[in-house]
Amino acid sequence: MITIALPKGALLSDSINLFKSVGLDFSAFLDDRNRQLQIADPTNTAKAILVRAQDVPVYVEYGQAQLGIVGYDVLLEKSPKVANLADLKFGYCRMSVAVPEASSYKRSLELPPHGRVASKFVHCAKEYFRKLNLPVEIIPLYGSVELGPITGMSEAIVDLVSTGRTLRENGLIEIDVLFESTARLIAHPLSYRLGLYNLHDWVEKLSQETLQRTYTNFH
C-alpha cells in the first residue's frame, strides 16, 4: 500500500481535493474532531499521514512515505534528497524581504552591511544575501518574525507572504521578492526510479488532473 505525506496547514484542503479527484479520499483529515495522524482511503488502496509541512520531505526522503505534497519554499530551505516531480499550481505565495513602512530602505541592497534580518527561512535568507554580496546577520525566529523589526531587533525580515495582510497589519512593506512558491508533488527517489507502488501511474494521474484544472481555470 502506498503511503502519502500530507502537510498540515494552508495546503491541506487543496491537497486532499487533488487526491480525491484521482480516487483517493483522505477528507477525514478535514474533520475538526479527527485526531488520527494516519488514515487509509476507503478503498484501502493508499494511506496518508498528516505531518507538519517542514516534515513532509523528511518522511519522503527516508521512505516512510512514497509521495508527498510540500511547498517549494520548504524544498529550497531544506534541500532534501527527494524527486521534485510536478508543480501542482496551488498554494501560491512568495518569499519576500520586508521592512517597516517608515524605513528608509527601499531595496534589499540598501540594507546596511552587517545589519540584522530575522527569518525562519535561514538557509534561503543566507543564500539570497550571499548572492547580493551583502553581509548581514540572519537571526533565526520561529514564531512571528514580524516582531523582529517592530521591536528593533532587526532591520528587515525574510518571510513567506500570500495576501500581505499580516505585513500590513504590523506596519511592514515588501521591498523585494526572493522567489515565488507553489505546492509541489515529491516522491521517494529510489521508489520512483524503480516504479514501485505504481508510483508512475499515480504521478501521471495527479499531473493530468493538475493540467486539466489549470486549463479549466485559464478558460
Salt bridges, closest charged atoms under 4 A:
ASP31 OD2 - ARG33 NH2 3.02
ASP87 OD2 - LYS89 NZ 3.74
ASP87 OD2 - ARG184 NH2 3.97
GLU110 OE2 - ARG107 NE 3.84
GLU127 OE2 - ARG130 NE 2.97
ASP159 OD1 - LYS120 NZ 3.72
GLU169 OE2 - ARG165 NE 2.81
GLU174 OE1 - ARG94 NE 2.88
GLU209 OE2 - ARG213 NE 3.01
